Amino acid sequence: MLKTTLWVSFFTTCICWVVGAYNRMVRMRALATSQDAGAQAVSDYNQAIKQFPASLLAAVFAFKSVIHSDDKTT
């Protein structure tokens, strides 16, 4: 009974982390890709998708790096 409770707790914690991390990355991507995004928001997003273990989630859901509009060469 104790083993089952521990496994359920572990999987519940993992699911909560995945949902929270996904929502955080979506929110940060929206800020980074908005018209008035600053270089601070873009760099925060790019760093967030490279940090472990969020980088695993970023790879699964295809979160890509964003280039700030001032950094683009035309």
CYANA upper distance limits for C-alpha pairs under 8 A (distance plus 0.5 A):
  1 MET  CA      5 THR  CA      6.84
  2 LEU  CA      6 LEU  CA      6.70
  3 LYS  CA      7 TRP  CA      6.71
  4 THR  CA      8 VAL  CA      6.61
  5 THR  CA      9 SER  CA      6.57
  6 LEU  CA     10 PHE  CA      6.58
  7 TRP  CA     11 PHE  CA      6.68
  8 VAL  CA     12 THR  CA      6.50
  9 SER  CA     13 THR  CA      6.60
 10 PHE  CA     14 CYS  CA      6.76
 11 PHE  CA     15 ILE  CA      6.63
 12 THR  CA     16 CYS  CA      6.68
 13 THR  CA     17 TRP  CA      6.67
 14 CYS  CA     18 VAL  CA      6.69
 15 ILE  CA     19 VAL  CA      6.73
 16 CYS  CA     20 GLY  CA      6.59
 17 TRP  CA     21 ALA  CA      6.42
 18 VAL  CA     22 TYR  CA      6.46
 18 VAL  CA     57 LEU  CA      8.09
 19 VAL  CA     23 ASN  CA      6.66
 20 GLY  CA     24 ARG  CA      6.66
 21 ALA  CA     25 MET  CA      6.71
 21 ALA  CA     54 ALA  CA      7.30
 21 ALA  CA     57 LEU  CA      8.45
 22 TYR  CA     26 VAL  CA      6.69
 22 TYR  CA     57 LEU  CA      7.83
 23 ASN  CA     27 ARG  CA      6.62
 24 ARG  CA     28 MET  CA      6.61
 25 MET  CA     29 ARG  CA      6.46
 25 MET  CA     45 TYR  CA      7.77
 25 MET  CA     48 ALA  CA      7.95
 25 MET  CA     49 ILE  CA      7.88
 26 VAL  CA     30 ALA  CA      6.69
 27 ARG  CA     31 LEU  CA      6.91
 28 MET  CA     32 ALA  CA      6.59
 28 MET  CA     41 ALA  CA      7.84
 28 MET  CA     44 ASP  CA      8.27
 28 MET  CA     45 TYR  CA      6.06
 29 ARG  CA     33 THR  CA      6.53
 29 ARG  CA     45 TYR  CA      6.78
 30 ALA  CA     34 SER  CA      6.62
 31 LEU  CA     37 ALA  CA      6.67
 31 LEU  CA     41 ALA  CA      6.97
 31 LEU  CA     42 VAL  CA      8.27
 32 ALA  CA     37 ALA  CA      5.88
 32 ALA  CA     38 GLY  CA      7.91
 32 ALA  CA     41 ALA  CA      5.75
 32 ALA  CA     42 VAL  CA      5.13
 32 ALA  CA     45 TYR  CA      7.12
 32 ALA  CA     66 VAL  CA      7.58
 32 ALA  CA     68 HIS  CA      8.47
 33 THR  CA     37 ALA  CA      6.96
 33 THR  CA     42 VAL  CA      8.17
 33 THR  CA     66 VAL  CA      7.70
 37 ALA  CA     41 ALA  CA      6.74
 37 ALA  CA     42 VAL  CA      7.51
 37 ALA  CA     68 HIS  CA      8.34
 38 GLY  CA     42 VAL  CA      7.04
 38 GLY  CA     68 HIS  CA      8.15
 39 ALA  CA     43 SER  CA      6.57
 39 ALA  CA     68 HIS  CA      6.65
 40 GLN  CA     44 ASP  CA      6.61
 41 ALA  CA     45 TYR  CA      6.73
 42 VAL  CA     46 ASN  CA      6.69
 42 VAL  CA     66 VAL  CA      6.93
 42 VAL  CA     67 ILE  CA      7.70
 42 VAL  CA     68 HIS  CA      6.80
 43 SER  CA     47 GLN  CA      6.54
 44 ASP  CA     48 ALA  CA      6.58
 45 TYR  CA     49 ILE  CA      6.91
 45 TYR  CA     65 SER  CA      8.17
 45 TYR  CA     66 VAL  CA      8.31
 46 ASN  CA     50 LYS  CA      7.14
 46 ASN  CA     65 SER  CA      5.86
 46 ASN  CA     66 VAL  CA      7.14
 47 GLN  CA     51 GLN  CA      6.98
 48 ALA  CA     54 ALA  CA      7.63
 48 ALA  CA     55 SER  CA      8.21
 49 ILE  CA     54 ALA  CA      6.54
 49 ILE  CA     55 SER  CA      5.58
 49 ILE  CA     58 ALA  CA      6.28
 49 ILE  CA     63 PHE  CA      7.60
 49 ILE  CA     64 LYS  CA      8.35
 49 ILE  CA     65 SER  CA      8.20
 50 LYS  CA     54 ALA  CA      7.60
 50 LYS  CA     55 SER  CA      5.51
 51 GLN  CA     55 SER  CA      5.91
 52 PHE  CA     56 LEU  CA      7.40
 53 PRO  CA     57 LEU  CA      7.68
 54 ALA  CA     58 ALA  CA      6.60
 55 SER  CA     59 ALA  CA      6.62
 56 LEU  CA     60 VAL  CA      6.92
 57 LEU  CA     61 PHE  CA      6.75
 58 ALA  CA     62 ALA  CA      6.16
 58 ALA  CA     63 PHE  CA      5.38
 58 ALA  CA     64 LYS  CA      8.20
 59 ALA  CA     63 PHE  CA      6.93
 67 ILE  CA     71 ASP  CA      6.97
 67 ILE  CA     72 LYS  CA      7.34
 68 HIS  CA     72 LYS  CA      7.25
